[in-house]
Amino acid sequence: MECPIYIAVRASQQKQIEYSGGVLRELNEGDTVWMRNYASGDKWSKGEIQEPSSHPRRH
């Protein structure tokens, strides 16, 4: 049985997905991506997917 807080968080996340718009993207191992660097230095760095996430993302 799922915890009530888990259900509330899941519902909130679903609303964020519905309201955000964007495009659902699927990334696979070996795909080239740009990633944001919040530390010092260049703001963006080129990278490669090493292990795809099981969570779909909207961007």
C-alpha distance matrix in Angstrom:
0.0 3.8 6.6 9.2 11.9 10.4 10.4 13.9 15.2 14.3 16.1 18.9 19.4 19.6 22.2 24.1 24.3 25.6 28.2 29.4 31.0 32.3 32.1 29.2 30.6 29.9 31.4 32.3 33.6 37.2 37.1 39.3 37.8 39.0 37.0 37.6 39.0 38.4 40.6 44.4 46.3 45.8 43.1 42.1 41.9 41.8 39.2 37.6 34.0 33.5 29.8 28.1 24.8 22.0 21.5 23.9 26.1 28.3 31.8
3.8 0.0 3.8 6.4 8.5 6.6 6.9 10.4 11.4 10.7 12.7 15.3 15.8 16.4 18.9 20.6 21.1 22.5 24.9 26.0 27.8 29.2 29.2 26.5 28.0 27.5 29.0 30.2 31.6 35.1 34.8 36.7 35.0 36.0 33.8 34.2 35.7 35.0 37.3 41.0 43.0 42.5 39.7 38.8 38.9 38.9 36.5 35.1 31.7 31.4 27.8 26.0 22.5 19.8 18.9 21.2 23.1 25.2 28.6
6.6 3.8 0.0 3.9 5.5 5.2 6.5 8.9 10.1 10.8 12.7 14.5 15.5 16.8 18.9 20.3 21.4 23.0 24.8 26.0 28.2 29.7 30.1 27.7 29.2 29.1 30.4 31.8 33.0 36.4 35.9 37.6 35.5 36.2 33.7 33.7 34.9 33.8 36.0 39.8 41.9 41.7 38.9 38.4 38.7 39.1 36.8 35.8 32.5 32.3 28.9 27.3 23.6 21.4 20.1 22.5 23.9 25.9 29.0
9.2 6.4 3.9 0.0 3.8 5.4 5.1 6.3 8.7 9.9 10.7 12.5 14.3 15.5 16.9 18.7 20.2 21.4 22.9 24.5 26.9 28.8 29.6 27.6 29.5 29.8 31.4 33.2 34.7 38.0 37.2 38.6 36.3 36.7 34.2 33.9 35.3 34.0 36.4 40.1 42.3 42.1 39.0 38.7 39.3 39.9 37.9 37.2 34.0 34.1 30.9 28.9 25.2 23.1 21.2 23.1 24.1 25.5 28.5
11.9 8.5 5.5 3.8 0.0 3.8 5.4 5.1 6.1 8.5 9.9 10.5 12.2 14.2 15.5 16.6 18.5 20.1 21.2 22.4 25.1 26.8 27.8 26.0 27.8 28.2 29.6 31.5 32.9 36.0 35.1 36.2 33.7 33.8 31.2 30.7 31.9 30.4 32.7 36.4 38.8 38.6 35.6 35.4 36.2 37.0 35.2 34.7 31.7 31.9 28.9 27.1 23.3 21.7 19.5 21.5 22.0 23.5 26.2
10.4 6.6 5.2 5.4 3.8 0.0 3.8 5.5 5.2 6.0 8.6 9.9 10.5 12.2 14.3 15.4 16.5 18.5 20.1 21.0 23.4 24.7 25.3 23.1 24.7 24.9 26.3 28.1 29.5 32.7 31.9 33.3 31.0 31.4 29.0 28.9 30.3 29.3 31.7 35.4 37.5 37.1 34.2 33.6 34.1 34.6 32.5 31.8 28.6 28.8 25.7 23.7 19.9 18.1 16.1 18.2 19.2 20.9 23.9
10.4 6.9 6.5 5.1 5.4 3.8 0.0 3.8 5.5 5.1 6.2 8.7 9.9 10.6 12.5 14.4 15.5 16.7 18.5 20.0 22.2 24.0 24.7 22.6 24.7 25.1 27.0 29.0 30.8 34.0 33.0 34.5 32.2 32.7 30.6 30.6 32.3 31.4 34.1 37.8 39.7 39.0 35.9 35.2 35.9 36.2 34.3 33.4 30.2 30.7 27.5 25.1 21.4 19.2 16.9 18.5 19.5 20.8 24.0
13.9 10.4 8.9 6.3 5.1 5.5 3.8 0.0 3.8 5.5 5.2 6.2 8.7 9.9 10.8 12.5 14.5 15.5 16.7 18.3 21.0 23.0 24.3 22.7 25.0 26.0 27.8 30.1 32.1 35.0 33.6 34.7 32.2 32.3 30.0 29.5 31.2 29.9 32.7 36.3 38.4 37.8 34.5 34.2 35.2 35.9 34.3 33.9 30.9 31.7 28.8 26.4 22.6 20.9 18.1 19.3 19.6 20.4 23.2
15.2 11.4 10.1 8.7 6.1 5.2 5.5 3.8 0.0 3.8 5.4 5.1 6.1 8.6 9.9 10.6 12.5 14.4 15.4 16.3 19.1 20.7 21.9 20.3 22.2 23.1 24.7 27.1 28.8 31.7 30.3 31.3 28.6 28.7 26.3 25.8 27.5 26.3 29.1 32.7 34.7 34.1 30.9 30.5 31.5 32.2 30.6 30.3 27.4 28.3 25.5 23.1 19.4 18.0 15.1 16.5 16.5 17.5 20.2
14.3 10.7 10.8 9.9 8.5 6.0 5.1 5.5 3.8 0.0 3.8 5.5 5.1 6.2 8.8 9.9 10.7 12.5 14.4 15.4 17.5 19.0 19.7 17.8 19.9 20.6 22.5 24.8 26.9 29.9 28.5 29.8 27.4 27.9 25.9 26.0 28.0 27.3 30.2 33.8 35.5 34.6 31.3 30.5 31.3 31.5 29.8 29.0 26.0 26.9 23.9 21.3 17.6 15.7 12.8 13.9 14.5 15.7 18.8
16.1 12.7 12.7 10.7 9.9 8.6 6.2 5.2 5.4 3.8 0.0 3.8 5.5 5.1 6.4 8.8 10.0 10.7 12.4 14.3 16.4 18.7 19.8 18.3 21.0 22.2 24.5 27.1 29.5 32.3 30.6 31.8 29.3 29.7 27.9 27.7 29.9 29.1 32.2 35.7 37.3 36.3 32.8 32.1 33.2 33.6 32.1 31.5 28.6 29.9 27.0 24.1 20.5 18.6 15.5 15.8 16.1 16.4 19.4
18.9 15.3 14.5 12.5 10.5 9.9 8.7 6.2 5.1 5.5 3.8 0.0 3.8 5.4 5.2 6.4 8.8 10.0 10.7 12.2 15.0 17.2 18.9 18.0 20.6 22.2 24.2 27.1 29.3 31.9 30.0 30.7 27.9 27.8 25.8 25.2 27.3 26.2 29.4 32.8 34.5 33.5 30.0 29.6 31.0 31.7 30.6 30.4 27.8 29.3 26.8 24.0 20.4 19.2 15.7 15.9 15.2 15.2 17.7
19.4 15.8 15.5 14.3 12.2 10.5 9.9 8.7 6.1 5.1 5.5 3.8 0.0 3.8 5.4 5.1 6.4 8.8 10.0 10.5 13.0 14.6 15.9 14.6 17.0 18.5 20.4 23.3 25.5 28.1 26.2 27.0 24.3 24.4 22.5 22.3 24.6 23.9 27.1 30.5 32.0 30.8 27.4 26.7 27.8 28.3 27.0 26.7 24.1 25.6 23.1 20.3 16.8 15.7 12.1 12.2 11.5 11.8 14.5
19.6 16.4 16.8 15.5 14.2 12.2 10.6 9.9 8.6 6.2 5.1 5.4 3.8 0.0 3.8 5.4 5.1 6.3 8.7 10.0 11.7 13.7 14.7 13.4 16.3 17.9 20.4 23.3 26.0 28.6 26.5 27.7 25.2 25.6 24.3 24.4 27.0 26.7 30.0 33.4 34.6 33.0 29.6 28.5 29.7 29.7 28.5 27.9 25.1 26.8 24.2 21.0 17.8 16.1 12.6 11.9 11.8 11.6 14.7
22.2 18.9 18.9 16.9 15.5 14.3 12.5 10.8 9.9 8.8 6.4 5.2 5.4 3.8 0.0 3.8 5.4 5.1 6.1 8.4 10.6 13.4 15.3 14.9 18.1 20.3 22.8 26.0 28.7 31.1 28.7 29.4 26.7 26.7 25.3 25.0 27.7 27.0 30.4 33.6 34.9 33.4 29.7 29.0 30.6 31.0 30.1 29.9 27.5 29.5 27.2 23.9 20.8 19.5 15.9 14.8 13.8 12.7 15.2
24.1 20.6 20.3 18.7 16.6 15.4 14.4 12.5 10.6 9.9 8.8 6.4 5.1 5.4 3.8 0.0 3.8 5.5 5.2 5.8 8.8 11.1 13.3 13.2 16.1 18.5 20.7 24.0 26.6 28.7 26.2 26.6 23.6 23.3 21.8 21.3 24.0 23.3 26.8 29.9 31.1 29.6 25.9 25.3 27.0 27.6 26.9 27.0 24.9 27.0 25.0 22.0 19.0 18.3 14.5 13.3 11.5 10.2 12.2
24.3 21.1 21.4 20.2 18.5 16.5 15.5 14.5 12.5 10.7 10.0 8.8 6.4 5.1 5.4 3.8 0.0 3.8 5.6 5.3 6.8 8.7 10.2 9.7 12.8 15.3 17.8 21.2 24.0 26.1 23.6 24.3 21.6 21.8 20.9 21.0 24.0 23.9 27.5 30.5 31.3 29.5 25.9 24.7 26.1 26.2 25.4 25.1 22.8 25.1 23.0 19.7 16.9 16.1 12.4 10.4 8.9 7.4 10.1
25.6 22.5 23.0 21.4 20.1 18.5 16.7 15.5 14.4 12.5 10.7 10.0 8.8 6.3 5.1 5.5 3.8 0.0 3.8 5.8 6.4 9.4 11.1 11.4 14.9 17.6 20.5 23.9 27.0 29.0 26.3 27.0 24.5 24.7 24.0 24.1 27.2 27.1 30.7 33.6 34.4 32.4 28.8 27.6 29.2 29.2 28.6 28.2 26.0 28.4 26.4 22.9 20.3 19.1 15.6 13.4 12.2 10.0 12.4
28.2 24.9 24.8 22.9 21.2 20.1 18.5 16.7 15.4 14.4 12.4 10.7 10.0 8.7 6.1 5.2 5.6 3.8 0.0 3.8 5.8 9.2 12.1 13.2 16.6 19.6 22.2 25.7 28.7 30.4 27.5 27.7 24.8 24.5 23.7 23.2 26.2 25.8 29.5 32.2 33.0 31.1 27.3 26.6 28.7 29.0 28.8 29.0 27.2 29.8 28.1 24.8 22.2 21.6 17.9 15.7 13.7 11.0 12.4
29.4 26.0 26.0 24.5 22.4 21.0 20.0 18.3 16.3 15.4 14.3 12.2 10.5 10.0 8.4 5.8 5.3 5.8 3.8 0.0 3.8 6.3 9.5 11.0 13.9 17.2 19.4 23.1 25.9 27.4 24.3 24.3 21.3 20.8 20.1 19.6 22.8 22.5 26.3 28.9 29.5 27.4 23.7 22.9 24.9 25.3 25.3 25.6 24.0 26.9 25.5 22.3 20.0 19.9 16.3 13.9 11.2 8.1 8.8
31.0 27.8 28.2 26.9 25.1 23.4 22.2 21.0 19.1 17.5 16.4 15.0 13.0 11.7 10.6 8.8 6.8 6.4 5.8 3.8 0.0 3.8 6.8 9.0 12.2 15.7 18.3 21.9 25.1 26.4 23.1 23.3 20.6 20.5 20.5 20.6 24.0 24.3 28.1 30.5 30.7 28.3 24.7 23.4 25.2 25.1 25.1 25.2 23.7 26.7 25.4 22.0 20.2 20.0 16.6 13.6 11.2 7.6 8.2
32.3 29.2 29.7 28.8 26.8 24.7 24.0 23.0 20.7 19.0 18.7 17.2 14.6 13.7 13.4 11.1 8.7 9.4 9.2 6.3 3.8 0.0 3.8 6.8 9.3 13.0 15.3 19.0 22.1 23.1 19.7 19.7 17.1 17.2 17.5 18.0 21.6 22.4 26.1 28.4 28.3 25.6 22.1 20.5 22.1 21.7 21.8 21.9 20.6 23.8 22.9 19.6 18.3 18.6 15.5 12.2 9.4 5.6 5.1
32.1 29.2 30.1 29.6 27.8 25.3 24.7 24.3 21.9 19.7 19.8 18.9 15.9 14.7 15.3 13.3 10.2 11.1 12.1 9.5 6.8 3.8 0.0 3.8 6.1 9.8 12.4 16.0 19.3 20.4 17.0 17.5 15.5 16.3 17.2 18.4 22.2 23.5 27.0 29.3 28.9 26.1 22.9 20.7 21.7 20.7 20.4 19.9 18.5 21.7 20.7 17.3 16.4 16.6 14.0 10.3 8.3 5.2 5.5
29.2 26.5 27.7 27.6 26.0 23.1 22.6 22.7 20.3 17.8 18.3 18.0 14.6 13.4 14.9 13.2 9.7 11.4 13.2 11.0 9.0 6.8 3.8 0.0 3.8 6.9 10.0 13.4 16.9 18.5 15.6 16.8 15.1 16.6 17.1 18.8 22.4 23.8 27.2 29.8 29.5 26.9 23.9 21.4 21.9 20.7 19.7 18.6 16.6 19.4 18.0 14.3 13.3 13.1 10.7 6.9 5.9 4.5 6.7
30.6 28.0 29.2 29.5 27.8 24.7 24.7 25.0 22.2 19.9 21.0 20.6 17.0 16.3 18.1 16.1 12.8 14.9 16.6 13.9 12.2 9.3 6.1 3.8 0.0 3.8 6.4 9.9 13.3 14.7 11.8 13.2 11.8 13.9 14.8 17.1 20.6 22.6 25.7 28.2 27.6 24.9 22.2 19.3 19.3 17.6 16.4 15.1 13.1 16.1 15.0 11.5 11.4 11.9 10.4 6.9 6.2 6.3 7.3
29.9 27.5 29.1 29.8 28.2 24.9 25.1 26.0 23.1 20.6 22.2 22.2 18.5 17.9 20.3 18.5 15.3 17.6 19.6 17.2 15.7 13.0 9.8 6.9 3.8 0.0 3.8 6.6 10.2 12.2 9.9 12.2 11.8 14.6 15.5 18.3 21.5 23.7 26.5 29.0 28.4 25.8 23.5 20.4 19.7 17.6 15.7 13.6 11.1 13.6 12.2 8.7 9.2 9.7 9.3 6.7 7.6 9.2 10.6
31.4 29.0 30.4 31.4 29.6 26.3 27.0 27.8 24.7 22.5 24.5 24.2 20.4 20.4 22.8 20.7 17.8 20.5 22.2 19.4 18.3 15.3 12.4 10.0 6.4 3.8 0.0 3.8 6.9 8.6 6.5 9.0 9.0 12.1 13.2 16.4 19.3 21.9 24.3 26.7 25.8 23.4 21.5 18.2 16.9 14.6 12.3 9.9 7.4 10.0 9.3 6.4 8.1 9.9 10.3 8.8 9.2 11.3 11.8
32.3 30.2 31.8 33.2 31.5 28.1 29.0 30.1 27.1 24.8 27.1 27.1 23.3 23.3 26.0 24.0 21.2 23.9 25.7 23.1 21.9 19.0 16.0 13.4 9.9 6.6 3.8 0.0 3.8 6.2 5.7 9.2 10.5 14.0 15.2 18.7 21.1 23.9 25.9 28.2 27.3 25.0 23.5 20.1 18.2 15.4 12.6 9.4 6.6 8.3 7.7 5.6 8.8 10.4 12.1 11.4 12.6 14.9 15.6
33.6 31.6 33.0 34.7 32.9 29.5 30.8 32.1 28.8 26.9 29.5 29.3 25.5 26.0 28.7 26.6 24.0 27.0 28.7 25.9 25.1 22.1 19.3 16.9 13.3 10.2 6.9 3.8 0.0 3.8 5.6 8.9 10.7 14.2 15.1 18.7 20.6 23.6 25.1 27.3 26.2 24.2 23.3 19.9 17.4 14.6 11.3 7.6 5.0 5.2 5.7 5.8 9.6 11.9 14.1 14.2 15.2 17.8 18.2
37.2 35.1 36.4 38.0 36.0 32.7 34.0 35.0 31.7 29.9 32.3 31.9 28.1 28.6 31.1 28.7 26.1 29.0 30.4 27.4 26.4 23.1 20.4 18.5 14.7 12.2 8.6 6.2 3.8 0.0 3.8 6.4 9.3 12.8 14.4 18.1 19.9 23.2 24.5 26.2 24.7 22.5 21.9 18.4 15.6 12.3 9.3 5.7 5.2 6.3 8.5 9.2 12.8 15.4 17.2 16.9 17.3 19.4 19.1
37.1 34.8 35.9 37.2 35.1 31.9 33.0 33.6 30.3 28.5 30.6 30.0 26.2 26.5 28.7 26.2 23.6 26.3 27.5 24.3 23.1 19.7 17.0 15.6 11.8 9.9 6.5 5.7 5.6 3.8 0.0 3.8 6.4 10.2 12.3 16.0 18.4 21.7 23.4 25.1 23.5 20.9 19.9 16.3 14.0 10.7 8.5 5.5 5.4 8.3 10.1 9.5 12.6 15.2 16.1 15.1 14.9 16.5 15.8
39.3 36.7 37.6 38.6 36.2 33.3 34.5 34.7 31.3 29.8 31.8 30.7 27.0 27.7 29.4 26.6 24.3 27.0 27.7 24.3 23.3 19.7 17.5 16.8 13.2 12.2 9.0 9.2 8.9 6.4 3.8 0.0 3.8 7.2 9.8 13.5 15.7 19.3 20.9 22.2 20.3 17.5 16.7 13.0 10.7 7.2 5.8 4.5 6.6 9.8 12.2 12.0 14.6 17.7 18.1 16.9 15.9 17.0 15.5
37.8 35.0 35.5 36.3 33.7 31.0 32.2 32.2 28.6 27.4 29.3 27.9 24.3 25.2 26.7 23.6 21.6 24.5 24.8 21.3 20.6 17.1 15.5 15.1 11.8 11.8 9.0 10.5 10.7 9.3 6.4 3.8 0.0 3.8 6.4 10.0 12.7 16.0 18.0 19.5 18.0 15.1 13.7 10.0 8.5 5.9 5.3 5.8 7.2 10.8 12.7 12.0 13.7 16.9 16.6 15.3 13.6 14.5 12.6
39.0 36.0 36.2 36.7 33.8 31.4 32.7 32.3 28.7 27.9 29.7 27.8 24.4 25.6 26.7 23.3 21.8 24.7 24.5 20.8 20.5 17.2 16.3 16.6 13.9 14.6 12.1 14.0 14.2 12.8 10.2 7.2 3.8 0.0 3.8 6.8 9.5 12.9 15.0 16.3 14.6 11.6 10.0 6.3 5.6 4.6 5.9 8.3 10.1 13.4 15.3 14.7 15.9 19.1 18.3 17.1 14.7 15.1 12.5
37.0 33.8 33.7 34.2 31.2 29.0 30.6 30.0 26.3 25.9 27.9 25.8 22.5 24.3 25.3 21.8 20.9 24.0 23.7 20.1 20.5 17.5 17.2 17.1 14.8 15.5 13.2 15.2 15.1 14.4 12.3 9.8 6.4 3.8 0.0 3.8 6.4 9.6 11.9 13.8 12.9 10.6 8.5 5.6 5.4 6.3 6.7 9.3 10.4 13.2 14.7 14.4 14.8 18.2 17.1 16.6 14.0 14.8 12.5
37.6 34.2 33.7 33.9 30.7 28.9 30.6 29.5 25.8 26.0 27.7 25.2 22.3 24.4 25.0 21.3 21.0 24.1 23.2 19.6 20.6 18.0 18.4 18.8 17.1 18.3 16.4 18.7 18.7 18.1 16.0 13.5 10.0 6.8 3.8 0.0 3.8 6.3 9.1 11.1 10.8 8.8 5.9 4.8 6.5 9.0 10.1 13.0 14.0 16.5 17.8 17.4 17.2 20.5 18.9 18.4 15.4 15.8 13.3
39.0 35.7 34.9 35.3 31.9 30.3 32.3 31.2 27.5 28.0 29.9 27.3 24.6 27.0 27.7 24.0 24.0 27.2 26.2 22.8 24.0 21.6 22.2 22.4 20.6 21.5 19.3 21.1 20.6 19.9 18.4 15.7 12.7 9.5 6.4 3.8 0.0 3.8 5.5 7.6 7.7 6.9 5.0 5.6 6.8 10.1 11.2 14.4 15.7 17.5 19.1 19.4 19.2 22.6 21.3 21.3 18.6 19.2 16.9
38.4 35.0 33.8 34.0 30.4 29.3 31.4 29.9 26.3 27.3 29.1 26.2 23.9 26.7 27.0 23.3 23.9 27.1 25.8 22.5 24.3 22.4 23.5 23.8 22.6 23.7 21.9 23.9 23.6 23.2 21.7 19.3 16.0 12.9 9.6 6.3 3.8 0.0 3.8 6.7 8.5 8.8 6.7 8.7 10.5 13.9 14.9 17.9 18.7 20.4 21.5 21.6 20.9 24.0 22.3 22.6 19.7 20.2 18.1
40.6 37.3 36.0 36.4 32.7 31.7 34.1 32.7 29.1 30.2 32.2 29.4 27.1 30.0 30.4 26.8 27.5 30.7 29.5 26.3 28.1 26.1 27.0 27.2 25.7 26.5 24.3 25.9 25.1 24.5 23.4 20.9 18.0 15.0 11.9 9.1 5.5 3.8 0.0 3.8 6.6 8.5 8.0 10.3 11.3 14.9 15.8 19.0 20.2 21.4 22.8 23.5 23.0 26.3 25.0 25.6 22.9 23.7 21.6
44.4 41.0 39.8 40.1 36.4 35.4 37.8 36.3 32.7 33.8 35.7 32.8 30.5 33.4 33.6 29.9 30.5 33.6 32.2 28.9 30.5 28.4 29.3 29.8 28.2 29.0 26.7 28.2 27.3 26.2 25.1 22.2 19.5 16.3 13.8 11.1 7.6 6.7 3.8 0.0 3.8 6.8 7.8 10.7 11.8 15.5 17.1 20.6 22.3 23.6 25.5 26.3 26.2 29.6 28.3 28.7 25.9 26.4 24.0
46.3 43.0 41.9 42.3 38.8 37.5 39.7 38.4 34.7 35.5 37.3 34.5 32.0 34.6 34.9 31.1 31.3 34.4 33.0 29.5 30.7 28.3 28.9 29.5 27.6 28.4 25.8 27.3 26.2 24.7 23.5 20.3 18.0 14.6 12.9 10.8 7.7 8.5 6.6 3.8 0.0 3.8 6.4 8.8 9.6 13.2 15.4 19.1 21.4 22.9 25.1 26.0 26.4 29.9 28.9 28.9 26.1 26.5 23.8
45.8 42.5 41.7 42.1 38.6 37.1 39.0 37.8 34.1 34.6 36.3 33.5 30.8 33.0 33.4 29.6 29.5 32.4 31.1 27.4 28.3 25.6 26.1 26.9 24.9 25.8 23.4 25.0 24.2 22.5 20.9 17.5 15.1 11.6 10.6 8.8 6.9 8.8 8.5 6.8 3.8 0.0 3.8 5.6 7.0 10.5 13.2 17.0 19.5 21.5 23.8 24.4 24.9 28.5 27.4 26.9 24.1 24.2 21.2
43.1 39.7 38.9 39.0 35.6 34.2 35.9 34.5 30.9 31.3 32.8 30.0 27.4 29.6 29.7 25.9 25.9 28.8 27.3 23.7 24.7 22.1 22.9 23.9 22.2 23.5 21.5 23.5 23.3 21.9 19.9 16.7 13.7 10.0 8.5 5.9 5.0 6.7 8.0 7.8 6.4 3.8 0.0 3.8 6.9 10.4 12.9 16.5 18.5 20.8 22.8 22.8 22.9 26.3 24.8 24.1 21.0 20.9 17.9
42.1 38.8 38.4 38.7 35.4 33.6 35.2 34.2 30.5 30.5 32.1 29.6 26.7 28.5 29.0 25.3 24.7 27.6 26.6 22.9 23.4 20.5 20.7 21.4 19.3 20.4 18.2 20.1 19.9 18.4 16.3 13.0 10.0 6.3 5.6 4.8 5.6 8.7 10.3 10.7 8.8 5.6 3.8 0.0 3.8 6.8 9.5 13.1 15.2 17.8 19.9 19.9 20.5 23.9 22.6 21.8 18.9 19.0 16.0
41.9 38.9 38.7 39.3 36.2 34.1 35.9 35.2 31.5 31.3 33.2 31.0 27.8 29.7 30.6 27.0 26.1 29.2 28.7 24.9 25.2 22.1 21.7 21.9 19.3 19.7 16.9 18.2 17.4 15.6 14.0 10.7 8.5 5.6 5.4 6.5 6.8 10.5 11.3 11.8 9.6 7.0 6.9 3.8 0.0 3.8 6.3 10.1 12.7 15.0 17.6 18.1 19.2 22.8 22.2 21.7 19.3 19.9 17.4
41.8 38.9 39.1 39.9 37.0 34.6 36.2 35.9 32.2 31.5 33.6 31.7 28.3 29.7 31.0 27.6 26.2 29.2 29.0 25.3 25.1 21.7 20.7 20.7 17.6 17.6 14.6 15.4 14.6 12.3 10.7 7.2 5.9 4.6 6.3 9.0 10.1 13.9 14.9 15.5 13.2 10.5 10.4 6.8 3.8 0.0 3.8 7.2 10.3 12.9 15.7 16.2 18.0 21.5 21.3 20.6 18.6 19.4 17.0
39.2 36.5 36.8 37.9 35.2 32.5 34.3 34.3 30.6 29.8 32.1 30.6 27.0 28.5 30.1 26.9 25.4 28.6 28.8 25.3 25.1 21.8 20.4 19.7 16.4 15.7 12.3 12.6 11.3 9.3 8.5 5.8 5.3 5.9 6.7 10.1 11.2 14.9 15.8 17.1 15.4 13.2 12.9 9.5 6.3 3.8 0.0 3.8 6.9 9.1 12.1 12.9 15.0 18.6 18.9 18.6 17.2 18.7 17.0
37.6 35.1 35.8 37.2 34.7 31.8 33.4 33.9 30.3 29.0 31.5 30.4 26.7 27.9 29.9 27.0 25.1 28.2 29.0 25.6 25.2 21.9 19.9 18.6 15.1 13.6 9.9 9.4 7.6 5.7 5.5 4.5 5.8 8.3 9.3 13.0 14.4 17.9 19.0 20.6 19.1 17.0 16.5 13.1 10.1 7.2 3.8 0.0 3.8 6.1 9.2 10.2 12.9 16.3 17.2 17.1 16.4 18.3 17.2
34.0 31.7 32.5 34.0 31.7 28.6 30.2 30.9 27.4 26.0 28.6 27.8 24.1 25.1 27.5 24.9 22.8 26.0 27.2 24.0 23.7 20.6 18.5 16.6 13.1 11.1 7.4 6.6 5.0 5.2 5.4 6.6 7.2 10.1 10.4 14.0 15.7 18.7 20.2 22.3 21.4 19.5 18.5 15.2 12.7 10.3 6.9 3.8 0.0 3.8 5.8 6.4 9.3 12.6 13.8 14.0 13.9 16.4 16.1
33.5 31.4 32.3 34.1 31.9 28.8 30.7 31.7 28.3 26.9 29.9 29.3 25.6 26.8 29.5 27.0 25.1 28.4 29.8 26.9 26.7 23.8 21.7 19.4 16.1 13.6 10.0 8.3 5.2 6.3 8.3 9.8 10.8 13.4 13.2 16.5 17.5 20.4 21.4 23.6 22.9 21.5 20.8 17.8 15.0 12.9 9.1 6.1 3.8 0.0 3.8 6.6 9.6 12.8 14.8 15.8 16.3 19.2 19.3
29.8 27.8 28.9 30.9 28.9 25.7 27.5 28.8 25.5 23.9 27.0 26.8 23.1 24.2 27.2 25.0 23.0 26.4 28.1 25.5 25.4 22.9 20.7 18.0 15.0 12.2 9.3 7.7 5.7 8.5 10.1 12.2 12.7 15.3 14.7 17.8 19.1 21.5 22.8 25.5 25.1 23.8 22.8 19.9 17.6 15.7 12.1 9.2 5.8 3.8 0.0 3.8 6.5 9.3 11.8 13.3 14.5 17.8 18.7
28.1 26.0 27.3 28.9 27.1 23.7 25.1 26.4 23.1 21.3 24.1 24.0 20.3 21.0 23.9 22.0 19.7 22.9 24.8 22.3 22.0 19.6 17.3 14.3 11.5 8.7 6.4 5.6 5.8 9.2 9.5 12.0 12.0 14.7 14.4 17.4 19.4 21.6 23.5 26.3 26.0 24.4 22.8 19.9 18.1 16.2 12.9 10.2 6.4 6.6 3.8 0.0 3.8 6.5 8.6 9.7 11.2 14.5 15.7
24.8 22.5 23.6 25.2 23.3 19.9 21.4 22.6 19.4 17.6 20.5 20.4 16.8 17.8 20.8 19.0 16.9 20.3 22.2 20.0 20.2 18.3 16.4 13.3 11.4 9.2 8.1 8.8 9.6 12.8 12.6 14.6 13.7 15.9 14.8 17.2 19.2 20.9 23.0 26.2 26.4 24.9 22.9 20.5 19.2 18.0 15.0 12.9 9.3 9.6 6.5 3.8 0.0 3.8 5.3 7.4 9.1 12.8 14.6
22.0 19.8 21.4 23.1 21.7 18.1 19.2 20.9 18.0 15.7 18.6 19.2 15.7 16.1 19.5 18.3 16.1 19.1 21.6 19.9 20.0 18.6 16.6 13.1 11.9 9.7 9.9 10.4 11.9 15.4 15.2 17.7 16.9 19.1 18.2 20.5 22.6 24.0 26.3 29.6 29.9 28.5 26.3 23.9 22.8 21.5 18.6 16.3 12.6 12.8 9.3 6.5 3.8 0.0 3.8 6.5 9.5 13.2 15.8
21.5 18.9 20.1 21.2 19.5 16.1 16.9 18.1 15.1 12.8 15.5 15.7 12.1 12.6 15.9 14.5 12.4 15.6 17.9 16.3 16.6 15.5 14.0 10.7 10.4 9.3 10.3 12.1 14.1 17.2 16.1 18.1 16.6 18.3 17.1 18.9 21.3 22.3 25.0 28.3 28.9 27.4 24.8 22.6 22.2 21.3 18.9 17.2 13.8 14.8 11.8 8.6 5.3 3.8 0.0 3.8 6.4 10.0 12.9
23.9 21.2 22.5 23.1 21.5 18.2 18.5 19.3 16.5 13.9 15.8 15.9 12.2 11.9 14.8 13.3 10.4 13.4 15.7 13.9 13.6 12.2 10.3 6.9 6.9 6.7 8.8 11.4 14.2 16.9 15.1 16.9 15.3 17.1 16.6 18.4 21.3 22.6 25.6 28.7 28.9 26.9 24.1 21.8 21.7 20.6 18.6 17.1 14.0 15.8 13.3 9.7 7.4 6.5 3.8 0.0 3.8 6.9 10.1
26.1 23.1 23.9 24.1 22.0 19.2 19.5 19.6 16.5 14.5 16.1 15.2 11.5 11.8 13.8 11.5 8.9 12.2 13.7 11.2 11.2 9.4 8.3 5.9 6.2 7.6 9.2 12.6 15.2 17.3 14.9 15.9 13.6 14.7 14.0 15.4 18.6 19.7 22.9 25.9 26.1 24.1 21.0 18.9 19.3 18.6 17.2 16.4 13.9 16.3 14.5 11.2 9.1 9.5 6.4 3.8 0.0 3.8 6.5
28.3 25.2 25.9 25.5 23.5 20.9 20.8 20.4 17.5 15.7 16.4 15.2 11.8 11.6 12.7 10.2 7.4 10.0 11.0 8.1 7.6 5.6 5.2 4.5 6.3 9.2 11.3 14.9 17.8 19.4 16.5 17.0 14.5 15.1 14.8 15.8 19.2 20.2 23.7 26.4 26.5 24.2 20.9 19.0 19.9 19.4 18.7 18.3 16.4 19.2 17.8 14.5 12.8 13.2 10.0 6.9 3.8 0.0 3.8
31.8 28.6 29.0 28.5 26.2 23.9 24.0 23.2 20.2 18.8 19.4 17.7 14.5 14.7 15.2 12.2 10.1 12.4 12.4 8.8 8.2 5.1 5.5 6.7 7.3 10.6 11.8 15.6 18.2 19.1 15.8 15.5 12.6 12.5 12.5 13.3 16.9 18.1 21.6 24.0 23.8 21.2 17.9 16.0 17.4 17.0 17.0 17.2 16.1 19.3 18.7 15.7 14.6 15.8 12.9 10.1 6.5 3.8 0.0
